[in-house]
Amino acid sequence: MSAAAPRRALLGVELDAVTMEQAVARCVTAVEGRENLTIGVVNAAKAVRMRDDEVLRASVTSCDLVVADGQAVVWASRLLGRPLPERVAGIDLFTALLAEGARRGYRAYFLGARPEVLDRVVAEVRARHPGLEVAGARDGYFTDEEAPEVAARIGEAKPDLLFLGMTSPKKEIFCARYAADIRAGVIHGVGGSFDVFAGKVRRAPAAWQRLGLEWLYRFLQEPLRLGPRYLSTNTRFAVMVVKEYVQARRGR
């Protein structure tokens, strides 16, 4: 992608209107130019959280490439007349970059998850993508005081791709604070993707993903834990979209 993609102002954040193919191409350009490209992802839950968490909001909006991780965000963009071409799920971009990195002989670093999960991720990467060099790996259990040393070690490994398998807002804050010190080609916060890639968590079937029902699939697996959270988050997200729609109509 030679020119910068257009951005869409949506729910208080600007998202890049890119397809998955364009996002991968943008990352390749960043690695080849050693750009230190940071990637932020936004789904319904994060859009809601950013309204209340200024640090999270600032960390996401400071990213160089911000994509729609959730189908609900894509639907909202179309309803509001600022359409995004498609969902660019963080886990799908993660796996696409692993494949592309393997073809190009890139070096990847994996930061996050529990040690046993991380070991499985590294083993799976080596088995599925032998052309990708593992520059290093470190679990996500470290204190704020230890973070500078963690970042320094990653920088010394000189990865082309850095994947942060940590929860929000920890991964966004780490990226915002230490990306300039690490200087990777691409830094992508992938959240719980390590658990899925390692086979610890089952992802929704493709048909559920296309319908934007991954949240429902997760809810059915853990209804008591996730029910109250999803009810609150989905309701607030719908209210946010309706309010923005009404304001846009009034402004015409």
C-alpha positions as CSV (number, residue, x, y, z in Angstrom):
1,M,0.0,0.0,0.0
2,S,2.0,3.0,-1.2
3,A,-0.3,5.8,0.0
4,A,-1.8,6.1,3.5
5,A,-5.2,4.6,3.8
6,P,-8.1,7.0,4.5
7,R,-9.3,7.2,8.1
8,R,-12.8,7.2,9.5
9,A,-13.7,9.1,12.6
10,L,-15.9,6.8,14.6
11,L,-17.1,6.7,18.2
12,G,-14.4,9.1,19.3
13,V,-11.5,7.3,17.5
14,E,-10.1,7.4,14.0
15,L,-9.8,4.0,12.3
16,D,-7.9,3.1,9.2
17,A,-10.2,2.0,6.3
18,V,-8.1,-1.0,5.2
19,T,-8.8,-4.6,4.2
20,M,-6.8,-7.5,5.7
21,E,-4.7,-7.6,2.6
22,Q,-3.9,-3.9,2.8
23,A,-3.0,-4.2,6.5
24,V,-0.6,-7.0,5.8
25,A,1.0,-5.1,2.9
26,R,1.3,-2.0,5.2
27,C,3.1,-4.2,7.7
28,V,5.5,-5.6,5.1
29,T,6.4,-2.0,4.1
30,A,7.0,-1.1,7.7
31,V,9.3,-4.1,8.3
32,E,11.3,-3.4,5.1
33,G,11.7,0.2,6.1
34,R,12.2,-0.6,9.8
35,E,9.4,1.9,10.6
36,N,8.4,0.7,14.1
37,L,4.7,0.6,13.1
38,T,2.4,0.2,16.0
39,I,-1.0,-1.4,15.6
40,G,-4.1,-0.8,17.6
41,V,-7.4,-2.8,17.4
42,V,-10.9,-1.6,18.4
43,N,-13.9,-3.8,19.1
44,A,-17.2,-2.9,20.8
45,A,-15.8,-3.6,24.3
46,K,-12.7,-1.5,23.8
47,A,-14.7,1.4,22.3
48,V,-16.8,1.4,25.5
49,R,-13.8,1.2,27.8
50,M,-12.0,4.0,26.0
51,R,-14.8,6.3,27.0
52,D,-13.9,5.8,30.7
53,D,-10.2,5.1,30.5
54,E,-8.2,8.0,29.2
55,V,-4.9,6.2,29.4
56,L,-6.2,3.3,27.2
57,R,-7.8,5.8,24.8
58,A,-4.5,7.7,24.4
59,S,-2.5,4.5,24.0
60,V,-4.8,3.2,21.2
61,T,-5.2,6.5,19.3
62,S,-1.4,7.0,19.3
63,C,-1.0,3.8,17.2
64,D,0.1,4.2,13.6
65,L,-2.5,1.8,12.3
66,V,-5.8,1.4,14.0
67,V,-8.2,-1.4,12.7
68,A,-11.7,-2.6,13.4
69,D,-11.2,-5.8,15.4
70,G,-14.9,-6.4,15.9
71,Q,-17.7,-6.8,13.3
72,A,-20.0,-4.6,15.4
73,V,-17.5,-1.7,14.7
74,V,-17.8,-2.3,11.0
75,W,-21.6,-2.4,11.1
76,A,-21.6,0.9,13.1
77,S,-19.3,2.5,10.6
78,R,-21.7,1.7,7.8
79,L,-24.7,2.9,9.8
80,L,-23.0,6.2,10.5
81,G,-22.0,6.7,6.9
82,R,-18.3,6.3,7.4
83,P,-17.9,2.7,6.1
84,L,-14.9,0.6,6.9
85,P,-14.2,-2.0,4.1
86,E,-14.1,-5.1,6.4
87,R,-13.2,-6.4,9.8
88,V,-9.5,-6.8,10.4
89,A,-9.5,-9.1,13.5
90,G,-6.4,-8.9,15.6
91,I,-6.0,-12.7,15.7
92,D,-6.4,-12.9,11.9
93,L,-3.8,-10.2,11.3
94,F,-1.5,-12.1,13.7
95,T,-1.8,-15.4,11.8
96,A,-1.5,-13.6,8.5
97,L,1.7,-11.9,9.6
98,L,3.1,-15.2,10.8
99,A,2.5,-16.7,7.4
100,E,3.9,-13.6,5.6
101,G,6.9,-13.4,7.9
102,A,7.7,-17.1,7.3
103,R,7.7,-16.5,3.5
104,R,10.0,-13.5,3.9
105,G,12.3,-15.0,6.6
106,Y,11.4,-12.4,9.3
107,R,12.3,-12.6,12.9
108,A,9.4,-12.5,15.5
109,Y,9.3,-12.0,19.2
110,F,6.4,-13.2,21.4
111,L,5.6,-11.4,24.6
112,G,2.7,-12.4,26.8
113,A,0.5,-15.2,28.3
114,R,1.5,-17.8,30.9
115,P,4.8,-19.6,30.4
116,E,3.2,-22.9,29.5
117,V,1.0,-21.2,26.9
118,L,3.9,-19.3,25.5
119,D,5.9,-22.4,25.1
120,R,3.1,-24.0,23.2
121,V,2.8,-20.9,20.9
122,V,6.5,-21.0,20.1
123,A,6.3,-24.7,19.4
124,E,3.3,-24.2,17.1
125,V,5.0,-21.4,15.3
126,R,8.0,-23.4,14.6
127,A,5.9,-26.4,13.4
128,R,3.6,-24.4,11.2
129,H,5.9,-21.6,10.0
130,P,9.5,-23.0,9.9
131,G,10.6,-20.1,7.7
132,L,9.9,-17.6,10.6
133,E,12.8,-17.2,13.0
134,V,11.8,-16.9,16.6
135,A,13.9,-14.0,17.9
136,G,12.7,-14.5,21.5
137,A,9.8,-15.1,23.8
138,R,8.8,-13.9,27.3
139,D,5.7,-14.5,29.4
140,G,3.5,-11.6,30.2
141,Y,3.9,-11.8,34.0
142,F,6.1,-8.9,34.9
143,T,5.7,-5.8,37.1
144,D,5.8,-2.2,36.0
145,E,9.2,-1.9,37.5
146,E,10.4,-4.8,35.3
147,A,8.9,-3.4,32.1
148,P,11.9,-1.2,31.0
149,E,14.2,-4.2,31.3
150,V,11.7,-6.4,29.3
151,A,11.6,-3.8,26.6
152,A,15.4,-3.5,26.5
153,R,15.8,-7.3,26.1
154,I,13.3,-7.2,23.2
155,G,15.1,-4.4,21.6
156,E,18.4,-6.3,21.8
157,A,16.7,-9.2,19.9
158,K,15.9,-6.8,17.0
159,P,12.7,-8.5,15.9
160,D,10.9,-7.6,12.7
161,L,7.6,-8.5,14.3
162,L,6.7,-8.1,18.0
163,F,3.4,-9.7,19.1
164,L,2.0,-8.7,22.5
165,G,-0.3,-11.4,23.9
166,M,-1.4,-9.4,26.9
167,T,-4.7,-8.0,28.1
168,S,-6.0,-4.5,27.7
169,P,-4.9,-2.0,28.8
170,K,-1.6,-3.5,29.7
171,K,-0.5,-4.2,26.1
172,E,-1.6,-0.8,24.8
173,I,0.2,1.0,27.6
174,F,3.4,-1.1,27.1
175,C,3.3,-0.4,23.4
176,A,2.8,3.3,23.9
177,R,5.6,3.6,26.5
178,Y,8.3,1.4,25.0
179,A,7.8,1.1,21.2
180,A,10.3,3.8,20.6
181,D,12.9,2.0,22.7
182,I,12.2,-1.4,21.1
183,R,12.3,-0.3,17.4
184,A,10.7,-3.4,15.9
185,G,9.4,-3.3,12.3
186,V,5.8,-3.9,13.5
187,I,4.4,-4.1,17.0
188,H,1.0,-5.7,17.2
189,G,-1.1,-6.2,20.4
190,V,-2.9,-9.5,19.9
191,G,-4.6,-9.9,23.3
192,G,-5.8,-13.4,23.9
193,S,-4.7,-14.7,20.5
194,F,-1.8,-16.7,22.1
195,D,-4.4,-18.8,24.0
196,V,-6.3,-19.5,20.8
197,F,-3.1,-20.3,18.8
198,A,-1.9,-22.6,21.5
199,G,-5.2,-24.5,21.5
200,K,-6.1,-23.5,25.1
201,V,-9.2,-21.5,24.0
202,R,-11.6,-22.5,21.1
203,R,-12.4,-19.8,18.6
204,A,-15.9,-19.5,17.2
205,P,-16.5,-21.3,13.8
206,A,-16.1,-19.2,10.7
207,A,-19.8,-18.9,10.2
208,W,-20.3,-17.4,13.6
209,Q,-17.4,-15.0,12.9
210,R,-19.0,-13.8,9.6
211,L,-22.2,-13.1,11.5
212,G,-20.4,-11.1,14.1
213,L,-21.4,-13.6,16.8
214,E,-18.0,-14.5,18.3
215,W,-19.1,-12.8,21.5
216,L,-22.2,-15.1,21.7
217,Y,-20.0,-18.2,21.1
218,R,-17.8,-17.1,24.1
219,F,-20.9,-16.3,26.2
220,L,-22.3,-19.8,25.6
221,Q,-19.1,-21.3,26.9
222,E,-19.0,-19.1,30.1
223,P,-22.5,-17.6,30.6
224,L,-22.2,-16.9,34.3
225,R,-18.9,-15.1,34.0
226,L,-19.4,-13.3,30.7
227,G,-23.2,-12.6,30.8
228,P,-23.2,-9.5,32.9
229,R,-20.2,-8.0,31.2
230,Y,-21.6,-8.6,27.7
231,L,-25.0,-7.2,28.6
232,S,-23.5,-4.0,30.0
233,T,-20.9,-3.6,27.2
234,N,-23.2,-4.3,24.3
235,T,-25.9,-2.1,25.6
236,R,-23.5,0.8,26.1
237,F,-22.0,0.3,22.7
238,A,-25.5,0.4,21.1
239,V,-26.3,3.6,23.0
240,M,-23.0,5.2,21.8
241,V,-23.8,4.3,18.1
242,V,-27.4,5.6,18.4
243,K,-26.3,8.9,20.0
244,E,-23.6,9.5,17.3
245,Y,-26.2,8.6,14.6
246,V,-28.7,11.1,16.0
247,Q,-26.1,13.8,16.3
248,A,-24.9,13.3,12.7
249,R,-28.5,13.5,11.5
250,R,-29.1,16.7,13.4
251,G,-25.9,18.2,12.0
252,R,-27.0,17.8,8.4
